[in-house]
């Protein structure tokens, strides 16, 4: 599976990407609102081994993890994740993370837009949900810019990195999607 945008290639992560992944998996600010701790190089390698099976969305509970790479250098600068919540309801949860060295250029929006197109148009899913810590202003701005609507705010529903936090549920239906 390979998607191309103007500046990015969205593709499966391979072992030679581990150093690129380590750059942002090991950054405390980057993973602040993500449900995993700062990772060592060894942690990233272990995560990579576990993620090798996360390549499709066919059964409930399946996961898909893809990297997005700079089109010119093939360096992984972020990743996209989807989790099949309900096959019957055609419902996915999804997320994304960007190496902060590449922030402020619209690259996350470009990657997420292509991913949404793929999930809706190519795979035929109907509903996407993003669960976002209410403090994660950048992520909130991104999904709102892409047309997601806030459906709920859950109070103290997640224990993340030693503290209870609130989360927003943002959703988008395939019939509402209008790529920029």
N, C-alpha and C positions, 0 to 999 in steps of 0.2 A: 504494500500500500504506500502510495506516494502522492502527495499533493504539492502543488507549486503555486506560489503567489508572486507578486512583483519582486519581493525581496527575500522570500523564505522558501525553504523546502520543509515540508512536514512529513516525517518518516519514522519508522521504528528506530528505537534507540539500540545501538550496537556497543559491543565492549570497548571499542576505541573511543567512545564518547565519555568514558568514566571521568576523565579529568575535567571535561566541560561541565558535567553534572556536579562534580565536587565543588566547583566554583560557587554555585548558588545553594546547593544542599548544605554546605558548611557555613553559610552566612546567617547569623542569628536574626538580622532584620528581615531577610527574605522569607524565612520560615516562621516568622512571628505568629502569623495567623493560619498556619498550615498544621494539620494534626500529626506532624512528626517533628522530632527533636533535631537539633543541629547534628549533622552526620559527619563522621570521620570518613577518610578515604575507604577504609574497610567496610564501614556501614553502607556506603554508596555501592560498593561491589556486591555486598549481600543483597541490597535492595534490587540491584540490576538482575541478579540471578533469580530472585522471586518474580520479577516483572516479566521474565521471558514468556510466561504463560498468559500474560495479559494482552492478548492480541485480537480479541474478537468480542462481539456483543451478540451472542446467540441465545444464551440461557440467563435466567435471573441470577444475579450475583456476579456475572462476568464483568471483567474490566478491560479497558483499552487504554494503553499508555503510548503516546507518541511524543517524539521530540520535535521541536522546530529549530531549524538550523539556518544560519545566514547563507543565502543562496550562493554567494561568491566564495566563502571560505569553508562551508560545510560544518562550521562550528555550531554545536548545540547551544542555544541561548535561552531555551525554556522548554517546558513540556505541557502537554494537554492530557487530561485524564477524563475518562467517562466510565460510569458504573451503571449497569443495567438493573434498575430497581424493579420494574415490572414489565414483562414481555406483553402480557395481556393488555396493559394500559399504554404500552409503547412509551415508557417513562424512563428517562435517564437523569442521573445527577452528573454534573461535570465540573471540572476545575482546571486551573492553569497556574503556572508559575513562570516568572521571567527573571533571568539573571539581571540584577540591578545595574550592571555595567551597560545594559542596552535599553534602560528605561527612558521614557520621554520622547521616543521616536515613533510611537504608534505601532510598534512591532507586535505587542501583545494583542492589540485590537485586530491587526491583520491576521495573526495566527488563529485567534478565536473565531473570527468571521469565517475563515476557510474551514475550520473544524465544524462549526455549526452547519455550514452548507453541506458538508460531507454527511453529518449525522442525520440531517433532515432529507436532503435530496438523494444522496447515494444509498444510505442505509434505511431510509423511510421511517425514522422515528418521529413521534408526534409531539412529545413534551420534553423539554430540558429544564432542569432545576439547578440553580447554583446556591449553595449554602455558604453564606459569607459572614464572618465575624463583623459585628456592627462597627468595630473600630477600623476596619480595613477600607479606608476611604478610596484608595486607588482602585480596588476591585469593584467597589460599589459604582464608582464613576464609569468604569468600563462596561459593566453589564447594562447600566441605565442608558449609556450612549448607544448600545446595540439593540435597545428596544425591549429589554426584559422589564417586567413589572414586579414590584415587591408585593408578594402575596401574604407574607406574615413576618412577624418578628417574634422569635421564641426567647423568652426571658430565662437566663441562667440554665440553658439547655445543654451546654457543653462545658466539660471540665478540660481546659486546654492549658497546658504548661503551668500547672499549679494553681489555676484560678478559674472560677466559674465565669462564663462569658455568655453574652446574648448573641443570637445569630438572626440574620435576615434570610428569608427564602425568596429568591427571585426566580421567576419562571417565564418561559417563552414557548408558545405553541408554534408548530410548523406553519399553520395558516397565518400567523402574525409576523412571520419572519420576512424581513425586507432587507436583504444585504445592501450595504452602502455602496 
